[in-house]
């Protein structure tokens, strides 16, 4: 009656990392817009890549019952 732990395929991890990274970077760019900071493409790319890589690494396993 334990949990099954399996590693997600690399393709799925890359796609979800890109999607999550872009969502996070968009939210941070929206926050910069609201606080009247200037838009920085370098900051946007860094936010999306760094956060996407961290989330891909953090959620590399699928746990099912």
HUGI-V705323 format. One record per residue. N is the residue number from 1. RES is the residue in three letters. PHI is phi in degrees with one decimal (999 if undefined). PSI is psi in radians with two decimals (NA if undefined). OMEGA is omega in degrees with one decimal (* if undefined). Layout:
BEGIN
n={N;N}
res={RES;RES}
phi={PHI;PHI}
psi={PSI;PSI}
omega={OMEGA;OMEGA}
END
This chain:
BEGIN
n={1;2;3;4;5;6;7;8;9;10;11;12;13;14;15;16;17;18;19;20;21;22;23;24;25;26;27;28;29;30;31;32;33;34;35;36;37;38;39;40;41;42;43;44;45;46;47;48;49;50;51;52;53;54;55;56;57;58;59;60;61;62;63;64;65}
res={UNK;UNK;UNK;UNK;UNK;UNK;UNK;UNK;UNK;UNK;UNK;UNK;UNK;UNK;UNK;UNK;UNK;UNK;UNK;UNK;UNK;UNK;UNK;UNK;UNK;UNK;UNK;UNK;UNK;UNK;UNK;UNK;UNK;UNK;UNK;UNK;UNK;UNK;UNK;UNK;UNK;UNK;UNK;UNK;UNK;UNK;UNK;UNK;UNK;UNK;UNK;UNK;UNK;UNK;UNK;UNK;UNK;UNK;UNK;UNK;UNK;UNK;UNK;UNK;UNK}
phi={999;-95.7;-87.9;-91.8;-111.1;-134.5;-81.0;-72.1;-62.9;-59.6;-61.1;-67.1;-65.6;-66.8;-63.9;-69.2;-64.0;-65.1;-64.3;-66.8;-63.2;-67.0;-63.8;-62.4;-64.1;-66.1;-64.0;-69.3;-67.2;-63.9;-64.1;-61.8;-65.1;-66.3;-85.6;63.2;-86.5;-78.2;-78.1;-122.8;-65.7;-63.0;-64.9;-62.0;-66.0;-62.7;-58.7;-67.9;-69.6;-64.8;-66.1;-62.4;-66.8;-64.4;-69.6;-63.0;-72.3;-67.0;-111.4;-86.2;-115.2;-109.2;-109.0;-131.8;-92.8}
psi={0.61;3.10;2.50;2.16;2.11;2.60;2.36;2.60;2.61;-0.70;-0.76;-0.67;-0.69;-0.80;-0.78;-0.61;-0.72;-0.78;-0.79;-0.70;-0.75;-0.66;-0.82;-0.80;-0.63;-0.73;-0.69;-0.63;-0.65;-0.69;-0.73;-0.65;-0.75;-0.68;0.13;0.57;2.74;2.64;2.31;2.08;-0.65;-0.75;-0.70;-0.82;-0.74;-0.80;-0.80;-0.76;-0.83;-0.87;-0.70;-0.73;-0.73;-0.76;-0.62;-0.68;-0.72;-0.62;0.90;-0.15;2.57;2.15;2.13;2.85;NA}
omega={-179.1;177.5;174.1;179.2;178.3;-178.5;177.7;176.5;-177.5;-178.7;-180.0;178.2;179.7;-178.9;179.9;176.7;178.0;-178.7;-179.5;178.6;178.4;177.2;179.4;-179.8;177.1;177.1;178.7;176.2;175.1;176.7;176.7;178.3;-179.3;-179.3;175.7;170.6;179.9;179.4;178.4;179.7;179.1;178.5;178.5;-179.6;178.9;178.8;-176.6;-178.9;-176.8;-178.1;178.1;178.5;180.0;-179.7;176.1;179.1;-176.8;-177.1;-178.5;179.9;175.0;-179.8;179.4;-178.8;*}
END
